[in-house]
Amino acid sequence: MKIVNMLAVVDVAKCTGCKTCERVCPVLAIKVVNKVAVVDEKDCRSCYACEQRCPEYAIAMVKRAHPFVVGVDIDSVEYERVARLCAKARFNPEQLVCYCSATRAEEVAAAILKGADTPERISLVTGVRTGCKVECIEPILRLLEAAGIQPVPPKGGWQWYGRTVTAWEIPEATKKKYASRGFYFDEDIELLDRVTIAPLQGRRES
């Protein structure tokens, strides 16, 4: 969930239509039309990416007259489905996946189950990835992958950093190689499994 209280405003006299803003927007809310950047006010999530990256300083963030909240109601989806998707992606449902917006894995999972099938659509409805815009693409991609969705990066977009290897994906050869150097991969995985899978198991037992 995020309170959206700012809006990107373009100074058309300074804008050169370079498309930097278009490429960095995590929700695709800004497009260059006739060589001038145009902001979709209803979709802007006040992430500041366009303002911070504009080489011409042609964009400013201004306070909205009517701030609003974006977020997905967890109770609108059967929670066992949410927990099952989180477990498949190796997340505890209550685990924070975006510190900037305080979005938890369960909200991203609920968004996916309600039809959000790209990082951009997930960011639009939850506010995730509209703060630092760096860390949270990873959990979003993991949750989409767990749902059987393989999204394609926007054409010309710069806002994707890709998937990184998780503890469960470390090759056996790598585990063996570093076992004598104080790394305990299997023990770490066992602990992580207890943290991520336990919530689902607990609900089934209750």
N, C-alpha and C positions, 0 to 999 in steps of 0.2 A: 504494500500500500504506500502511496506517496501523495503528499499535498502539492499540487501544481499551482504555484502562485506567481510565476514569472512567465514572460512571453518573449520570444525572439522577434525583434523588429529590424527590418532592413532599411538602410539608408540608400535609396536607389541612385543617388548622385555619386556615391562612392563605389557601389557594386560593379564589378567588371565581368560577372558571370563566369568566374573560374571554376565553379562547381565544388570547391573544397567543402563548403557547408553541406552540400548534398551528400557528399561521400562520407562525412563523419557523423551525420545524424543517426542515432540508434533506432529511431522509429520512422525514418523516411518522411519526416514532416516538412521538409524544405526541398524545393525543386527549382532549378533554373529554367525560366520560361522567357524566351526572347532576350536572352543574355542578362536577365535580372533574377535574383533569388526571390522566390515567393514562399512565404510561410503559411502552412495550414494551421490556423490558430487553434482549432479544436484538437489537433494531434500533437502539437508542441508540448513536450514534457519538461521543459525548463532545465535541460541538462547542461546548458552553456557550451556545448561542444562547438557549435557554429560560431559563437562569439569569440571563443578562445582561439580558434584556428583560422579565422578569416584573415588573409594576408593584407587586406585593404582596410581593416577595422570598420567594415561597413555594417556590422550587426551589433546591436545593443540589447541587453535583457532589461525589460521594463516590468513593473508590477502589474499584474492582472487586476482589472476592476472586480472580477468575480472568480476568485480561486476555487479550485475543485479538487476532489480526491479521486484517485484511480486505485483500483484494487479488485481482487476477485474474492468473492465470498466462499470460503472453504465449505460451508454448510450447503452450498448449492450443488455439490457433487457428493456422491456416496463416498464416505471417508475411507472405506476399505480399498476402493479403487485408487484413491489418492495415495494411501500408504503403500499399496502394492507397487505402484509406479515408482515411488520414491525408493523402495527397497530394491527394485530392479536396477535403478540407477546408482545404487549404493549411497543413498542419503537417508539420514534420519529425517522424517517429515518436518520436525520443528527446527532443523538445522538452518541457520542463516546462510543464504547463498548470495545475498547482496547486502553488504554492510551499509552502503550509502542510503538505501531505501528501507532497510530492515526487513527485506522480503525473505520469507522462509521457503524451503523446498516444497512444502505442501501447497503453497499458493501458486507456484509455478506449475506444479503437477496438475492442480485444479484447472488452471488456465489452459493447459494442453488438452485435458480431458473435455473441456468445453469448446475446443476447436481452434485454439491458437497454435498454429503449426509452423511458425518461424520465430526466430529470436526477436524480430521487429514487432510482430503481433503480440508476443508475450510481454515485451517491454511496454507496448502501448497500453495494455490492459492492467498490468501490475505495477509499473514504474521501475521494475528491475532493470539494471544496466543504464540508468539515466543519472548516475552520480559520477563516479570516476570512469565508468564505461570500459574498464579493463578486466577486472577479476571475474565478473559474473557471466561472461559469455561461456566459460567452461561448464559450469553446472547446467546452464540452459541447454547446451548441446548434448550433455550427458542425459538429461531428462527427455529431450526429444528423441534421442537415439533409443532410449529404453522404451519409448512409446512406438518404436518402429518408424520414426520419421527421420529422413535425411535431408535437411534443408540445404538449399544452395545459396551461397553468399550473394547479396545484391550485386548487380553488374557495376563495376567501378567503385564498389564500397570499400571503405577502409576500416570498418567498425568490427571486424571479426578477427579474433586471435587464435581460433582453433582449439581442438581438443588436446589435452595433455594426458600422459599415461597415468593411470591410477595404480594403487597398490596391488589390485587384483590382476592387473595386466602385465606385471613385471615378468619377463621370461624366466623360466627355471634356470637357464644357464647364468643369468645375471644374479639370481639369488645365490646360486652355488658359488659364484665367483667372489661375492662380497660377504659370504657367511662368516668367514674367518676374520673379518675386519670390524666386527661388532654390529653388523646389521642383522635384525631379526624379522625378516619379511613375513614369514608365516605367522609368527606371534602377533605382529602388527595387524595382519589381515584378520586373525581370529578376534582380536579386540574390536576392530572396525565392524566386523560382522555382528558382534553383540550390540553395538551401538546403533547400527542401521537396520538390522532385521528385527530386533527385539520389539519395537513398537507394534509391528504388524502381528507378530506372534502373540504378544500380550493381548491384543484386541480379539484375536481368535479364541484365546483361552478364557476370556472374561464372559 
